[in-house]
Amino acid sequence: MGVLETVTFGLFALTTVGASLGVVLTRDVWHSALLLGVALLSVAVHYVMVQAPFVAAMQVLVYVGGVLILITFAVMLTRGADGDSEPNQRGVKQ
């Protein structure tokens, strides 16, 4: 394994870990979904690096293309008109 492959692996490993931490620690659901997309695409790059292009293509098609779009539609359909959630029983927005 050459130096370029090692640096590339390290860069995408840090991207995967950073985006995954962002998914867990971000309070905004929309930003969390976007960071999930970054993490899943980074995992697909890892599959390409280990000579598994079919698995990488399935990662992009199924997870990024399917799951992330489903989460995006769920976020868009459940948000109020102003982007906030609906008031709870006491009239306080969360």
C-alpha positions in Angstrom: 0.0 0.0 0.0 1.5 3.3 -1.1 1.7 6.6 0.7 -1.1 8.1 -1.4 -3.5 5.2 -0.6 -2.7 5.6 3.1 -3.3 9.3 3.1 -6.5 8.9 1.1 -7.7 6.2 3.5 -6.9 8.4 6.5 -8.7 11.3 5.0 -11.9 9.4 4.3 -11.7 7.6 7.7 -11.6 11.0 9.4 -14.5 12.2 7.1 -16.5 9.1 8.1 -15.9 9.5 11.8 -16.5 13.2 11.8 -19.7 13.0 9.8 -20.9 10.2 12.0 -20.3 12.2 15.1 -22.1 15.1 13.5 -25.1 12.9 12.9 -25.3 12.0 16.5 -24.5 15.4 18.0 -26.4 17.7 15.7 -29.8 18.9 17.1 -31.2 19.9 13.7 -32.7 16.9 11.9 -32.0 18.3 8.4 -28.3 18.9 9.1 -28.2 15.4 10.6 -29.6 13.9 7.5 -27.1 15.7 5.3 -24.2 14.5 7.5 -25.6 11.0 7.2 -25.3 11.3 3.5 -21.7 12.4 3.8 -20.9 9.5 6.1 -22.6 7.0 3.7 -20.8 8.3 0.7 -17.5 8.1 2.6 -18.2 4.5 3.4 -18.8 3.9 -0.4 -15.3 5.3 -1.0 -13.9 2.8 1.4 -15.5 0.0 -0.6 -14.0 1.3 -3.8 -10.6 1.4 -2.1 -10.8 -2.3 -1.2 -11.7 -3.2 -4.8 -15.4 -3.8 -4.2 -17.1 -1.5 -6.8 -20.4 -3.4 -6.8 -20.8 -3.1 -3.1 -19.9 0.6 -3.4 -22.6 1.1 -6.0 -25.2 -0.7 -3.9 -24.2 1.5 -0.9 -24.8 4.6 -3.0 -28.0 3.3 -4.6 -29.7 1.7 -1.6 -28.5 3.8 1.4 -27.8 7.2 0.0 -30.4 7.0 -2.7 -33.1 5.3 -0.8 -32.7 5.8 3.0 -31.5 9.3 2.8 -34.3 10.4 0.4 -36.8 8.7 2.7 -35.4 10.7 5.7 -35.5 13.9 3.6 -39.1 13.4 2.7 -40.0 12.6 6.3 -38.3 15.8 7.5 -40.0 17.9 4.8 -43.4 16.5 5.4 -43.3 16.8 9.2 -42.0 20.3 9.5 -44.4 23.2 10.0 -44.7 26.1 7.5 -42.1 28.2 9.3 -39.7 25.3 9.8 -40.4 24.7 13.4 -42.3 21.9 15.0 -45.9 22.4 16.1 -46.6 23.7 19.6 -47.2 21.1 22.3 -50.2 21.1 24.6 -48.9 24.0 26.6 -48.4 26.2 23.5 -44.7 26.1 23.7 -42.7 25.3 20.5 -40.0 22.7 21.0 
